Structure formats: C-alpha cells, structure tokens
C-alpha cells in the first residue's frame, strides 16, 4: 500500500542555526488515524507546516497523496485539509459563506450538498447564517474544521483541534474524526490531550527535540511499554513486606493494609500466579484485589523524560 504521507530524511534548520527537525522519516497510510505526540517545541507544528507548504524545508523529501510537496505543490496541497492551532477566521463572514469560499480557493466547483453535510456533521447547520464573530470559541473551532473539509481532502491535519473546547464538543469532534476515517480520509492529529490519542489513534508517533523517537501501533505500544498494577487489600495489617516477597516488585501501602505489585503486561501470568502462591504459603489473606493498566499518558511521559 502506498502511503498518503511519505517523509524521507527531512530537516529544518532556521537562520539562527536552530534545528527544529532532525532527519525525520515517516510514512502514514490511507485511512489511518495517526497521532503525533510531543512536548512543546518538539517540532510537531513545524513538521505539519512543511508538509502543508507553509514553511520551507531545509532538505529532505516529502510527498502528500503521491505528489511532491515542492515540485507538485498545488496537487499536494489540494489533497490536504489543515486545521491549525490558532483560530483564524473571517469574522465578518457568515459560516456558510466562509466554508463555501474555502472550497473555491482550491478550484472546486460549488457543491452546496457537501457544505450542508459538513455543517450538519459538525453541528453548525443552525449557525449557517450567523457571522463568525458572534460564535463561541468552540463553534469557531468547528468552523475551522468545516473550512478544512470544504474541498473534500483525502488527508486531514488536525493541529491541537480541541484546544479550548469543552468536553461535549471534544466528544463530537472525536465522533466526526471516526466517520472521516470510515470514509477513507487519512487523519494526522497532534494533541496535548493524551486521552484523544488513546481514544482514537491507530498508530502513535512520539517526537522529541526534532527527532522521531518512536512510531508504533497504539495497542502494541501499550502492551510493550505499559505496566500493570495489582493491588491486594489485606485482611490483616502488615508492618513490612515479608522477606519471601522482597525479590518481587512489591510495595506495602502506608497504612499496611495493601500490597501493590507492579509488573509488565507480557509477564502477567507467571508473576501474578507466583505472588498469590507465595501469599498462600505465608498464610497472608486478602479480601479483595484490583488491577490497573498504564495509560498512554504515563507511557508518553516516560518516553519523553528518558
């Protein structure tokens, strides 16, 4: 399968010598939701801006929908919809006119039925005749997404799309992104809300100091790097972890009534079984147990801080 976005040895060095991107190699495939995660200043927006033709690369190669982003700029850009971080809308225009005008910028003929569908999908239909300046911040964010979808792109970049958006609007946008993926649209998402990536993404990429340090299937990543925690609620208080358990990654809670065992997901069966067997041999009884898995946020923080 040919990738929708293909990036080879891409670099960006600014005039002052700062290297924002360092030898980026990345392929993103049709119909997937790819989440690009990284701390502030890691290079996420710079990478998106280069692919979308807003910032010039220093060297390297990139294609969008099979078109070179420099040599075939118009065709590459036509395949892309971009929702930037900053709210930048035509405040005095109506929602309908602004979204329709965006479609015309890409040389597409009028298609009111498509504009209507986009506005309805984004819960903007009842605001179609409202001036953008009169809308809330969340509604303005939806207008930005509608403009990005107006020309029916096959690739959609969402750069912090739910920044400043309330929980209900955020859930609506997640649902919209899933529908786009079902229709074959490739979605590239950057976000500070790690739960968005955990909820929606097929693959995760982590960028740090201008370098891609990891690209992995989300479920595989959580399986490989995630931890599980088994918490045993004891019948009787312990003053210390028994000597027989000191070789295990077991901790005792401050109140002495819980044993906490942290283990790799892939080593679950042997470790847990051995722990429970040892507790039985020692006559230590427990009245309840709970398990908890690492979240993607915990994995991400660990990767970035390494």
PyMOL commands that set and color helices and strands:
alter all, ss='L'
color gray80, all
select helices_A, chain A and resi 44-51+73-78+95-105+112-121+125-127+132-134+137-149+167-182+194-200+218-225+243-245+265-282+296-305
alter helices_A, ss='H'
color red, helices_A
select strands_A, chain A and resi 3-13+19-29+33-37+59-64+67-68+80-83+155-159+186-190+203-208+211-217+227-234+250-252+258-264+286-293
alter strands_A, ss='S'
color yellow, strands_A
deselect
rebuild
show_as cartoon
